């Protein structure tokens, strides 16, 4: 699945801090902007995987499941 999120970068001394306003709690950091972006992408992936797993716990076993793709 392909999704794009806003990445905001701020300098903090020798570190670059990154966050995404669309995904509360998603933060990254690195010595370079590229490192911070990769760290943020990893954080977003973990948060979305956790939310998916958590959300599916409440689905009744006999419910019909499908998929939807967002471009």
N, CA, C, O and CB atoms as a CASP TS submission, in Angstrom:
PFRMAT TS
TARGET T0000
AUTHOR 0000-0000-0000
METHOD Language model
MODEL 1
PARENT N/A
ATOM      1  N   UNK     1       0.846  -1.170   0.000  1.00  0.00           N
ATOM      2  CA  UNK     1       0.000   0.000   0.000  1.00  0.00           C
ATOM      3  C   UNK     1       0.893   1.236   0.000  1.00  0.00           C
ATOM      4  O   UNK     1       1.911   1.288   0.691  1.00  0.00           O
ATOM      5  CB  UNK     1      -0.963  -0.003   1.218  1.00  0.00           C
ATOM      6  N   UNK     2       0.501   2.200  -0.767  1.00  0.00           N
ATOM      7  CA  UNK     2       1.275   3.436  -0.872  1.00  0.00           C
ATOM      8  C   UNK     2       0.502   4.574  -0.226  1.00  0.00           C
ATOM      9  O   UNK     2      -0.620   4.877  -0.633  1.00  0.00           O
ATOM     10  CB  UNK     2       1.598   3.766  -2.350  1.00  0.00           C
ATOM     11  N   UNK     3       1.082   5.188   0.752  1.00  0.00           N
ATOM     12  CA  UNK     3       0.504   6.364   1.404  1.00  0.00           C
ATOM     13  C   UNK     3       1.591   7.410   1.555  1.00  0.00           C
ATOM     14  O   UNK     3       2.772   7.080   1.659  1.00  0.00           O
ATOM     15  CB  UNK     3      -0.117   6.003   2.789  1.00  0.00           C
ATOM     16  N   UNK     4       1.196   8.649   1.567  1.00  0.00           N
ATOM     17  CA  UNK     4       2.134   9.742   1.811  1.00  0.00           C
ATOM     18  C   UNK     4       1.638  10.564   2.981  1.00  0.00           C
ATOM     19  O   UNK     4       0.441  10.820   3.112  1.00  0.00           O
ATOM     20  CB  UNK     4       2.308  10.629   0.553  1.00  0.00           C
ATOM     21  N   UNK     5       2.568  10.977   3.832  1.00  0.00           N
ATOM     22  CA  UNK     5       2.250  11.777   5.002  1.00  0.00           C
ATOM     23  C   UNK     5       3.167  12.993   5.023  1.00  0.00           C
ATOM     24  O   UNK     5       4.274  12.959   4.485  1.00  0.00           O
ATOM     25  CB  UNK     5       2.392  10.945   6.309  1.00  0.00           C
ATOM     26  N   UNK     6       2.700  14.056   5.643  1.00  0.00           N
ATOM     27  CA  UNK     6       3.513  15.244   5.798  1.00  0.00           C
ATOM     28  C   UNK     6       4.621  14.971   6.810  1.00  0.00           C
ATOM     29  O   UNK     6       4.377  14.380   7.862  1.00  0.00           O
ATOM     30  CB  UNK     6       2.651  16.445   6.235  1.00  0.00           C
ATOM     31  N   UNK     7       5.827  15.400   6.492  1.00  0.00           N
ATOM     32  CA  UNK     7       6.950  15.311   7.422  1.00  0.00           C
ATOM     33  C   UNK     7       7.425  16.732   7.712  1.00  0.00           C
ATOM     34  O   UNK     7       7.734  17.493   6.796  1.00  0.00           O
ATOM     35  CB  UNK     7       8.118  14.425   6.839  1.00  0.00           C
ATOM     36  N   UNK     8       7.478  17.077   8.989  1.00  0.00           N
ATOM     37  CA  UNK     8       7.961  18.385   9.424  1.00  0.00           C
ATOM     38  C   UNK     8       9.320  18.162  10.077  1.00  0.00           C
ATOM     39  O   UNK     8       9.474  17.286  10.927  1.00  0.00           O
ATOM     40  CB  UNK     8       6.946  19.088  10.415  1.00  0.00           C
ATOM     41  N   UNK     9      10.309  18.970   9.669  1.00  0.00           N
ATOM     42  CA  UNK     9      11.677  18.815  10.176  1.00  0.00           C
ATOM     43  C   UNK     9      12.078  20.066  10.947  1.00  0.00           C
ATOM     44  O   UNK     9      11.847  21.190  10.500  1.00  0.00           O
ATOM     45  CB  UNK     9      12.676  18.548   9.013  1.00  0.00           C
ATOM     46  N   UNK    10      12.675  19.854  12.099  1.00  0.00           N
ATOM     47  CA  UNK    10      13.193  20.961  12.907  1.00  0.00           C
ATOM     48  C   UNK    10      14.588  20.589  13.399  1.00  0.00           C
ATOM     49  O   UNK    10      14.856  19.434  13.732  1.00  0.00           O
ATOM     50  CB  UNK    10      12.240  21.282  14.112  1.00  0.00           C
ATOM     51  N   UNK    11      15.452  21.563  13.438  1.00  0.00           N
ATOM     52  CA  UNK    11      16.813  21.332  13.918  1.00  0.00           C
ATOM     53  C   UNK    11      16.847  21.546  15.423  1.00  0.00           C
ATOM     54  O   UNK    11      16.274  22.505  15.938  1.00  0.00           O
ATOM     55  CB  UNK    11      17.830  22.271  13.202  1.00  0.00           C
ATOM     56  N   UNK    12      17.532  20.633  16.130  1.00  0.00           N
ATOM     57  CA  UNK    12      17.738  20.744  17.570  1.00  0.00           C
ATOM     58  C   UNK    12      19.213  20.469  17.839  1.00  0.00           C
ATOM     59  O   UNK    12      19.615  19.326  18.060  1.00  0.00           O
ATOM     60  CB  UNK    12      16.809  19.752  18.370  1.00  0.00           C
ATOM     61  N   UNK    13      20.002  21.520  17.819  1.00  0.00           N
ATOM     62  CA  UNK    13      21.442  21.335  17.959  1.00  0.00           C
ATOM     63  C   UNK    13      21.980  20.578  16.766  1.00  0.00           C
ATOM     64  O   UNK    13      21.804  21.002  15.624  1.00  0.00           O
ATOM     65  CB  UNK    13      21.779  20.595  19.262  1.00  0.00           C
ATOM     66  N   UNK    14      22.635  19.460  17.023  1.00  0.00           N
ATOM     67  CA  UNK    14      23.187  18.647  15.939  1.00  0.00           C
ATOM     68  C   UNK    14      22.195  17.610  15.422  1.00  0.00           C
ATOM     69  O   UNK    14      22.525  16.827  14.531  1.00  0.00           O
ATOM     70  CB  UNK    14      24.448  17.953  16.407  1.00  0.00           C
ATOM     71  N   UNK    15      21.011  17.598  15.960  1.00  0.00           N
ATOM     72  CA  UNK    15      19.992  16.614  15.572  1.00  0.00           C
ATOM     73  C   UNK    15      18.917  17.254  14.710  1.00  0.00           C
ATOM     74  O   UNK    15      18.637  18.448  14.815  1.00  0.00           O
ATOM     75  CB  UNK    15      19.356  15.977  16.815  1.00  0.00           C
ATOM     76  N   UNK    16      18.325  16.433  13.861  1.00  0.00           N
ATOM     77  CA  UNK    16      17.139  16.822  13.104  1.00  0.00           C
ATOM     78  C   UNK    16      15.980  16.014  13.670  1.00  0.00           C
ATOM     79  O   UNK    16      16.035  14.786  13.730  1.00  0.00           O
ATOM     80  CB  UNK    16      17.321  16.577  11.549  1.00  0.00           C
ATOM     81  N   UNK    17      14.939  16.711  14.080  1.00  0.00           N
ATOM     82  CA  UNK    17      13.746  16.085  14.631  1.00  0.00           C
ATOM     83  C   UNK    17      12.664  16.118  13.552  1.00  0.00           C
ATOM     84  O   UNK    17      12.482  17.138  12.887  1.00  0.00           O
ATOM     85  CB  UNK    17      13.271  16.808  15.945  1.00  0.00           C
ATOM     86  N   UNK    18      11.956  15.025  13.379  1.00  0.00           N
ATOM     87  CA  UNK    18      10.899  14.944  12.374  1.00  0.00           C
ATOM     88  C   UNK    18       9.615  14.458  13.033  1.00  0.00           C
ATOM     89  O   UNK    18       9.644  13.630  13.943  1.00  0.00           O
ATOM     90  CB  UNK    18      11.309  14.003  11.208  1.00  0.00           C
ATOM     91  N   UNK    19       8.490  14.983  12.563  1.00  0.00           N
ATOM     92  CA  UNK    19       7.198  14.486  13.019  1.00  0.00           C
ATOM     93  C   UNK    19       6.174  14.638  11.917  1.00  0.00           C
ATOM     94  O   UNK    19       6.367  15.403  10.972  1.00  0.00           O
ATOM     95  CB  UNK    19       6.738  15.225  14.286  1.00  0.00           C
ATOM     96  N   UNK    20       5.089  13.908  12.045  1.00  0.00           N
ATOM     97  CA  UNK    20       4.014  13.971  11.068  1.00  0.00           C
ATOM     98  C   UNK    20       2.737  14.395  11.771  1.00  0.00           C
ATOM     99  O   UNK    20       2.245  13.674  12.639  1.00  0.00           O
ATOM    100  CB  UNK    20       3.827  12.610  10.351  1.00  0.00           C
ATOM    101  N   UNK    21       2.188  15.555  11.411  1.00  0.00           N
ATOM    102  CA  UNK    21       0.968  16.031  12.061  1.00  0.00           C
ATOM    103  C   UNK    21      -0.231  15.095  11.861  1.00  0.00           C
ATOM    104  O   UNK    21      -1.147  15.078  12.684  1.00  0.00           O
ATOM    105  CB  UNK    21       0.623  17.404  11.541  1.00  0.00           C
ATOM    106  N   UNK    22      -0.229  14.318  10.774  1.00  0.00           N
ATOM    107  CA  UNK    22      -1.364  13.418  10.507  1.00  0.00           C
ATOM    108  C   UNK    22      -1.363  12.171  11.382  1.00  0.00           C
ATOM    109  O   UNK    22      -2.399  11.528  11.550  1.00  0.00           O
ATOM    110  CB  UNK    22      -1.357  13.003   9.056  1.00  0.00           C
ATOM    111  N   UNK    23      -0.219  11.832  11.933  1.00  0.00           N
ATOM    112  CA  UNK    23      -0.097  10.616  12.742  1.00  0.00           C
ATOM    113  C   UNK    23       0.399  11.016  14.127  1.00  0.00           C
ATOM    114  O   UNK    23       1.605  11.046  14.369  1.00  0.00           O
ATOM    115  CB  UNK    23       0.875   9.574  12.073  1.00  0.00           C
ATOM    116  N   UNK    24      -0.519  11.322  15.033  1.00  0.00           N
ATOM    117  CA  UNK    24      -0.098  11.716  16.381  1.00  0.00           C
ATOM    118  C   UNK    24       0.829  10.669  17.010  1.00  0.00           C
ATOM    119  O   UNK    24       0.558   9.469  16.962  1.00  0.00           O
ATOM    120  CB  UNK    24      -1.327  11.933  17.275  1.00  0.00           C
ATOM    121  N   UNK    25       1.909  11.146  17.589  1.00  0.00           N
ATOM    122  CA  UNK    25       2.861  10.259  18.237  1.00  0.00           C
ATOM    123  C   UNK    25       3.985   9.783  17.336  1.00  0.00           C
ATOM    124  O   UNK    25       4.938   9.166  17.813  1.00  0.00           O
ATOM    125  CB  UNK    25       2.149   9.088  18.776  1.00  0.00           C
ATOM    126  N   UNK    26       3.890  10.061  16.025  1.00  0.00           N
ATOM    127  CA  UNK    26       4.940   9.623  15.101  1.00  0.00           C
ATOM    128  C   UNK    26       6.050  10.660  15.071  1.00  0.00           C
ATOM    129  O   UNK    26       5.859  11.782  14.603  1.00  0.00           O
ATOM    130  CB  UNK    26       4.371   9.394  13.673  1.00  0.00           C
ATOM    131  N   UNK    27       7.201  10.271  15.575  1.00  0.00           N
ATOM    132  CA  UNK    27       8.365  11.152  15.640  1.00  0.00           C
ATOM    133  C   UNK    27       9.595  10.387  15.186  1.00  0.00           C
ATOM    134  O   UNK    27       9.671   9.166  15.316  1.00  0.00           O
ATOM    135  CB  UNK    27       8.565  11.710  17.072  1.00  0.00           C
ATOM    136  N   UNK    28      10.557  11.126  14.651  1.00  0.00           N
ATOM    137  CA  UNK    28      11.822  10.529  14.260  1.00  0.00           C
ATOM    138  C   UNK    28      12.937  11.510  14.543  1.00  0.00           C
ATOM    139  O   UNK    28      12.700  12.694  14.784  1.00  0.00           O
ATOM    140  CB  UNK    28      11.813  10.121  12.775  1.00  0.00           C
ATOM    141  N   UNK    29      14.139  11.010  14.510  1.00  0.00           N
ATOM    142  CA  UNK    29      15.296  11.890  14.699  1.00  0.00           C
ATOM    143  C   UNK    29      16.495  11.283  14.011  1.00  0.00           C
ATOM    144  O   UNK    29      16.539  10.082  13.743  1.00  0.00           O
ATOM    145  CB  UNK    29      15.590  12.123  16.202  1.00  0.00           C
ATOM    146  N   UNK    30      17.464  12.125  13.730  1.00  0.00           N
ATOM    147  CA  UNK    30      18.699  11.662  13.116  1.00  0.00           C
ATOM    148  C   UNK    30      19.680  12.809  13.010  1.00  0.00           C
ATOM    149  O   UNK    30      19.338  13.967  13.251  1.00  0.00           O
ATOM    150  CB  UNK    30      18.430  11.052  11.735  1.00  0.00           C
ATOM    151  N   UNK    31      20.894  12.472  12.648  1.00  0.00           N
ATOM    152  CA  UNK    31      21.924  13.495  12.472  1.00  0.00           C
ATOM    153  C   UNK    31      21.704  14.276  11.181  1.00  0.00           C
ATOM    154  O   UNK    31      22.137  15.422  11.057  1.00  0.00           O
ATOM    155  CB  UNK    31      23.317  12.856  12.470  1.00  0.00           C
ATOM    156  N   UNK    32      21.022  13.640  10.213  1.00  0.00           N
ATOM    157  CA  UNK    32      20.719  14.287   8.943  1.00  0.00           C
ATOM    158  C   UNK    32      19.215  14.260   8.705  1.00  0.00           C
ATOM    159  O   UNK    32      18.485  13.519   9.363  1.00  0.00           O
ATOM    160  CB  UNK    32      21.470  13.599   7.778  1.00  0.00           C
ATOM    161  N   UNK    33      18.766  15.067   7.768  1.00  0.00           N
ATOM    162  CA  UNK    33      17.348  15.077   7.412  1.00  0.00           C
ATOM    163  C   UNK    33      16.918  13.712   6.879  1.00  0.00           C
ATOM    164  O   UNK    33      15.829  13.236   7.198  1.00  0.00           O
ATOM    165  CB  UNK    33      17.062  16.173   6.367  1.00  0.00           C
ATOM    166  N   UNK    34      17.769  13.081   6.068  1.00  0.00           N
ATOM    167  CA  UNK    34      17.445  11.756   5.533  1.00  0.00           C
ATOM    168  C   UNK    34      17.306  10.722   6.648  1.00  0.00           C
ATOM    169  O   UNK    34      16.395   9.895   6.619  1.00  0.00           O
ATOM    170  CB  UNK    34      18.519  11.308   4.539  1.00  0.00           C
ATOM    171  N   UNK    35      18.210  10.768   7.632  1.00  0.00           N
ATOM    172  CA  UNK    35      18.121   9.842   8.766  1.00  0.00           C
ATOM    173  C   UNK    35      16.844  10.075   9.569  1.00  0.00           C
ATOM    174  O   UNK    35      16.188   9.121   9.987  1.00  0.00           O
ATOM    175  CB  UNK    35      19.348   9.991   9.677  1.00  0.00           C
ATOM    176  N   UNK    36      16.495  11.330   9.782  1.00  0.00           N
ATOM    177  CA  UNK    36      15.275  11.657  10.526  1.00  0.00           C
ATOM    178  C   UNK    36      14.041  11.201   9.756  1.00  0.00           C
ATOM    179  O   UNK    36      13.079  10.714  10.350  1.00  0.00           O
ATOM    180  CB  UNK    36      15.199  13.170  10.804  1.00  0.00           C
ATOM    181  N   UNK    37      14.070  11.359   8.446  1.00  0.00           N
ATOM    182  CA  UNK    37      12.937  10.934   7.612  1.00  0.00           C
ATOM    183  C   UNK    37      12.759   9.419   7.686  1.00  0.00           C
ATOM    184  O   UNK    37      11.634   8.932   7.802  1.00  0.00           O
ATOM    185  CB  UNK    37      13.146  11.377   6.141  1.00  0.00           C
ATOM    186  N   UNK    38      13.864   8.670   7.620  1.00  0.00           N
ATOM    187  CA  UNK    38      13.800   7.201   7.725  1.00  0.00           C
ATOM    188  C   UNK    38      13.282   6.793   9.095  1.00  0.00           C
ATOM    189  O   UNK    38      12.462   5.880   9.200  1.00  0.00           O
ATOM    190  CB  UNK    38      15.191   6.568   7.471  1.00  0.00           C
ATOM    191  N   UNK    39      13.746   7.451  10.135  1.00  0.00           N
ATOM    192  CA  UNK    39      13.288   7.162  11.490  1.00  0.00           C
ATOM    193  C   UNK    39      11.793   7.441  11.619  1.00  0.00           C
ATOM    194  O   UNK    39      11.069   6.667  12.244  1.00  0.00           O
ATOM    195  CB  UNK    39      14.080   7.993  12.516  1.00  0.00           C
ATOM    196  N   UNK    40      11.331   8.540  11.032  1.00  0.00           N
ATOM    197  CA  UNK    40       9.906   8.877  11.057  1.00  0.00           C
ATOM    198  C   UNK    40       9.095   7.841  10.292  1.00  0.00           C
ATOM    199  O   UNK    40       8.038   7.420  10.761  1.00  0.00           O
ATOM    200  CB  UNK    40       9.671  10.276  10.466  1.00  0.00           C
ATOM    201  N   UNK    41       9.568   7.426   9.130  1.00  0.00           N
ATOM    202  CA  UNK    41       8.865   6.405   8.343  1.00  0.00           C
ATOM    203  C   UNK    41       8.730   5.103   9.135  1.00  0.00           C
ATOM    204  O   UNK    41       7.679   4.464   9.108  1.00  0.00           O
ATOM    205  CB  UNK    41       9.608   6.143   7.013  1.00  0.00           C
ATOM    206  N   UNK    42       9.790   4.713   9.834  1.00  0.00           N
ATOM    207  CA  UNK    42       9.733   3.504  10.664  1.00  0.00           C
ATOM    208  C   UNK    42       8.696   3.658  11.777  1.00  0.00           C
ATOM    209  O   UNK    42       7.943   2.729  12.067  1.00  0.00           O
ATOM    210  CB  UNK    42      11.120   3.198  11.269  1.00  0.00           C
ATOM    211  N   UNK    43       8.665   4.841  12.398  1.00  0.00           N
ATOM    212  CA  UNK    43       7.700   5.092  13.476  1.00  0.00           C
ATOM    213  C   UNK    43       6.272   5.032  12.944  1.00  0.00           C
ATOM    214  O   UNK    43       5.398   4.446  13.584  1.00  0.00           O
ATOM    215  CB  UNK    43       7.964   6.465  14.134  1.00  0.00           C
ATOM    216  N   UNK    44       6.027   5.625  11.791  1.00  0.00           N
ATOM    217  CA  UNK    44       4.683   5.602  11.199  1.00  0.00           C
ATOM    218  C   UNK    44       4.275   4.164  10.897  1.00  0.00           C
ATOM    219  O   UNK    44       3.141   3.775  11.177  1.00  0.00           O
ATOM    220  CB  UNK    44       4.633   6.462   9.905  1.00  0.00           C
ATOM    221  N   UNK    45       5.180   3.371  10.333  1.00  0.00           N
ATOM    222  CA  UNK    45       4.871   1.969  10.036  1.00  0.00           C
ATOM    223  C   UNK    45       4.483   1.196  11.289  1.00  0.00           C
ATOM    224  O   UNK    45       3.513   0.438  11.285  1.00  0.00           O
ATOM    225  CB  UNK    45       6.062   1.298   9.367  1.00  0.00           C
ATOM    226  N   UNK    46       5.246   1.393  12.360  1.00  0.00           N
ATOM    227  CA  UNK    46       4.943   0.695  13.614  1.00  0.00           C
ATOM    228  C   UNK    46       3.599   1.122  14.191  1.00  0.00           C
ATOM    229  O   UNK    46       2.824   0.283  14.652  1.00  0.00           O
ATOM    230  CB  UNK    46       6.044   0.947  14.635  1.00  0.00           C
ATOM    231  N   UNK    47       3.321   2.421  14.168  1.00  0.00           N
ATOM    232  CA  UNK    47       2.048   2.921  14.704  1.00  0.00           C
ATOM    233  C   UNK    47       0.877   2.375  13.903  1.00  0.00           C
ATOM    234  O   UNK    47      -0.110   1.924  14.484  1.00  0.00           O
ATOM    235  CB  UNK    47       2.021   4.460  14.694  1.00  0.00           C
ATOM    236  N   UNK    48       0.971   2.409  12.576  1.00  0.00           N
ATOM    237  CA  UNK    48      -0.140   1.918  11.753  1.00  0.00           C
ATOM    238  C   UNK    48      -0.341   0.410  11.922  1.00  0.00           C
ATOM    239  O   UNK    48      -1.477  -0.062  11.964  1.00  0.00           O
ATOM    240  CB  UNK    48       0.109   2.248  10.275  1.00  0.00           C
ATOM    241  N   UNK    49       0.748  -0.340  12.018  1.00  0.00           N
ATOM    242  CA  UNK    49       0.623  -1.791  12.236  1.00  0.00           C
ATOM    243  C   UNK    49      -0.048  -2.072  13.576  1.00  0.00           C
ATOM    244  O   UNK    49      -0.903  -2.953  13.670  1.00  0.00           O
ATOM    245  CB  UNK    49       2.013  -2.476  12.182  1.00  0.00           C
ATOM    246  N   UNK    50       0.335  -1.328  14.611  1.00  0.00           N
ATOM    247  CA  UNK    50      -0.274  -1.509  15.927  1.00  0.00           C
ATOM    248  C   UNK    50      -1.759  -1.158  15.894  1.00  0.00           C
ATOM    249  O   UNK    50      -2.583  -1.890  16.442  1.00  0.00           O
ATOM    250  CB  UNK    50       0.448  -0.650  16.974  1.00  0.00           C
ATOM    251  N   UNK    51      -2.097  -0.055  15.258  1.00  0.00           N
ATOM    252  CA  UNK    51      -3.509   0.349  15.168  1.00  0.00           C
ATOM    253  C   UNK    51      -4.327  -0.678  14.401  1.00  0.00           C
ATOM    254  O   UNK    51      -5.463  -0.970  14.774  1.00  0.00           O
ATOM    255  CB  UNK    51      -3.634   1.721  14.494  1.00  0.00           C
ATOM    256  N   UNK    52      -3.755  -1.233  13.325  1.00  0.00           N
ATOM    257  CA  UNK    52      -4.460  -2.249  12.548  1.00  0.00           C
ATOM    258  C   UNK    52      -4.712  -3.491  13.408  1.00  0.00           C
ATOM    259  O   UNK    52      -5.828  -4.009  13.453  1.00  0.00           O
ATOM    260  CB  UNK    52      -3.652  -2.622  11.280  1.00  0.00           C
ATOM    261  N   UNK    53      -3.670  -3.957  14.085  1.00  0.00           N
ATOM    262  CA  UNK    53      -3.794  -5.139  14.937  1.00  0.00           C
ATOM    263  C   UNK    53      -4.817  -4.899  16.046  1.00  0.00           C
ATOM    264  O   UNK    53      -5.677  -5.741  16.303  1.00  0.00           O
ATOM    265  CB  UNK    53      -2.428  -5.512  15.543  1.00  0.00           C
ATOM    266  N   UNK    54      -4.714  -3.749  16.693  1.00  0.00           N
ATOM    267  CA  UNK    54      -5.623  -3.408  17.786  1.00  0.00           C
ATOM    268  C   UNK    54      -7.063  -3.293  17.282  1.00  0.00           C
ATOM    269  O   UNK    54      -7.989  -3.770  17.937  1.00  0.00           O
ATOM    270  CB  UNK    54      -5.186  -2.093  18.456  1.00  0.00           C
ATOM    271  N   UNK    55      -7.251  -2.671  16.140  1.00  0.00           N
ATOM    272  CA  UNK    55      -8.588  -2.487  15.595  1.00  0.00           C
ATOM    273  C   UNK    55      -9.253  -3.793  15.189  1.00  0.00           C
ATOM    274  O   UNK    55     -10.470  -3.931  15.309  1.00  0.00           O
ATOM    275  CB  UNK    55      -8.529  -1.572  14.416  1.00  0.00           C
ATOM    276  N   UNK    56      -8.468  -4.753  14.710  1.00  0.00           N
ATOM    277  CA  UNK    56      -9.039  -6.020  14.256  1.00  0.00           C
ATOM    278  C   UNK    56      -9.451  -6.929  15.411  1.00  0.00           C
ATOM    279  O   UNK    56     -10.216  -7.871  15.202  1.00  0.00           O
ATOM    280  CB  UNK    56      -8.046  -6.740  13.375  1.00  0.00           C
ATOM    281  N   UNK    57      -8.972  -6.674  16.603  1.00  0.00           N
ATOM    282  CA  UNK    57      -9.346  -7.509  17.753  1.00  0.00           C
ATOM    283  C   UNK    57     -10.850  -7.480  18.014  1.00  0.00           C
ATOM    284  O   UNK    57     -11.420  -8.459  18.497  1.00  0.00           O
ATOM    285  CB  UNK    57      -8.598  -7.048  19.003  1.00  0.00           C
ATOM    286  N   UNK    58     -11.488  -6.362  17.695  1.00  0.00           N
ATOM    287  CA  UNK    58     -12.910  -6.230  17.976  1.00  0.00           C
ATOM    288  C   UNK    58     -13.828  -6.710  16.863  1.00  0.00           C
ATOM    289  O   UNK    58     -15.049  -6.629  16.999  1.00  0.00           O
ATOM    290  CB  UNK    58     -13.215  -4.823  18.271  1.00  0.00           C
ATOM    291  N   UNK    59     -13.267  -7.208  15.763  1.00  0.00           N
ATOM    292  CA  UNK    59     -14.093  -7.667  14.645  1.00  0.00           C
ATOM    293  C   UNK    59     -14.633  -9.059  14.958  1.00  0.00           C
ATOM    294  O   UNK    59     -13.865  -9.970  15.267  1.00  0.00           O
ATOM    295  CB  UNK    59     -13.280  -7.677  13.315  1.00  0.00           C
ATOM    296  N   UNK    60     -15.958  -9.226  14.880  1.00  0.00           N
ATOM    297  CA  UNK    60     -16.523 -10.551  15.142  1.00  0.00           C
ATOM    298  C   UNK    60     -15.990 -11.583  14.144  1.00  0.00           C
ATOM    299  O   UNK    60     -15.753 -11.253  12.981  1.00  0.00           O
ATOM    300  CB  UNK    60     -18.061 -10.499  15.079  1.00  0.00           C
ATOM    301  N   UNK    61     -15.800 -12.823  14.589  1.00  0.00           N
ATOM    302  CA  UNK    61     -15.232 -13.851  13.716  1.00  0.00           C
ATOM    303  C   UNK    61     -16.074 -14.145  12.479  1.00  0.00           C
ATOM    304  O   UNK    61     -15.542 -14.582  11.459  1.00  0.00           O
ATOM    305  CB  UNK    61     -15.046 -15.112  14.491  1.00  0.00           C
ATOM    306  N   UNK    62     -17.373 -13.912  12.560  1.00  0.00           N
ATOM    307  CA  UNK    62     -18.241 -14.217  11.417  1.00  0.00           C
ATOM    308  C   UNK    62     -18.457 -13.009  10.495  1.00  0.00           C
ATOM    309  O   UNK    62     -19.219 -13.100   9.533  1.00  0.00           O
ATOM    310  CB  UNK    62     -19.585 -14.721  11.915  1.00  0.00           C
ATOM    311  N   UNK    63     -17.801 -11.894  10.776  1.00  0.00           N
ATOM    312  CA  UNK    63     -17.939 -10.695   9.933  1.00  0.00           C
ATOM    313  C   UNK    63     -17.189 -10.896   8.617  1.00  0.00           C
ATOM    314  O   UNK    63     -16.118 -11.502   8.581  1.00  0.00           O
ATOM    315  CB  UNK    63     -17.405  -9.430  10.673  1.00  0.00           C
ATOM    316  N   UNK    64     -17.766 -10.385   7.559  1.00  0.00           N
ATOM    317  CA  UNK    64     -17.105 -10.449   6.251  1.00  0.00           C
ATOM    318  C   UNK    64     -16.022  -9.365   6.182  1.00  0.00           C
ATOM    319  O   UNK    64     -16.254  -8.212   6.546  1.00  0.00           O
ATOM    320  CB  UNK    64     -18.143 -10.273   5.086  1.00  0.00           C
ATOM    321  N   UNK    65     -14.852  -9.757   5.714  1.00  0.00           N
ATOM    322  CA  UNK    65     -13.738  -8.809   5.606  1.00  0.00           C
ATOM    323  C   UNK    65     -13.390  -8.599   4.135  1.00  0.00           C
ATOM    324  O   UNK    65     -13.551  -9.489   3.300  1.00  0.00           O
ATOM    325  CB  UNK    65     -12.493  -9.319   6.396  1.00  0.00           C
ATOM    326  N   UNK    66     -12.922  -7.421   3.857  1.00  0.00           N
ATOM    327  CA  UNK    66     -12.444  -7.054   2.534  1.00  0.00           C
ATOM    328  C   UNK    66     -11.316  -6.073   2.687  1.00  0.00           C
ATOM    329  O   UNK    66     -10.834  -5.844   3.797  1.00  0.00           O
ATOM    330  CB  UNK    66     -13.572  -6.465   1.667  1.00  0.00           C
ATOM    331  N   UNK    67     -10.887  -5.489   1.590  1.00  0.00           N
ATOM    332  CA  UNK    67      -9.844  -4.477   1.650  1.00  0.00           C
ATOM    333  C   UNK    67     -10.269  -3.258   0.850  1.00  0.00           C
ATOM    334  O   UNK    67     -11.103  -3.346  -0.051  1.00  0.00           O
ATOM    335  CB  UNK    67      -8.509  -5.033   1.125  1.00  0.00           C
ATOM    336  N   UNK    68      -9.692  -2.141   1.186  1.00  0.00           N
ATOM    337  CA  UNK    68      -9.888  -0.896   0.460  1.00  0.00           C
ATOM    338  C   UNK    68      -8.513  -0.286   0.260  1.00  0.00           C
ATOM    339  O   UNK    68      -7.697  -0.265   1.182  1.00  0.00           O
ATOM    340  CB  UNK    68     -10.856   0.085   1.222  1.00  0.00           C
ATOM    341  N   UNK    69      -8.256   0.209  -0.938  1.00  0.00           N
ATOM    342  CA  UNK    69      -6.975   0.819  -1.253  1.00  0.00           C
ATOM    343  C   UNK    69      -7.162   2.327  -1.336  1.00  0.00           C
ATOM    344  O   UNK    69      -8.090   2.811  -1.984  1.00  0.00           O
ATOM    345  CB  UNK    69      -6.395   0.254  -2.580  1.00  0.00           C
ATOM    346  N   UNK    70      -6.284   3.058  -0.683  1.00  0.00           N
ATOM    347  CA  UNK    70      -6.330   4.512  -0.691  1.00  0.00           C
ATOM    348  C   UNK    70      -5.125   5.014  -1.466  1.00  0.00           C
ATOM    349  O   UNK    70      -3.988   4.694  -1.119  1.00  0.00           O
ATOM    350  CB  UNK    70      -6.352   5.092   0.758  1.00  0.00           C
ATOM    351  N   UNK    71      -5.352   5.771  -2.477  1.00  0.00           N
ATOM    352  CA  UNK    71      -4.263   6.322  -3.310  1.00  0.00           C
ATOM    353  C   UNK    71      -4.130   7.798  -3.075  1.00  0.00           C
ATOM    354  O   UNK    71      -3.273   8.444  -3.679  1.00  0.00           O
ATOM    355  CB  UNK    71      -4.508   6.050  -4.804  1.00  0.00           C
TER
END
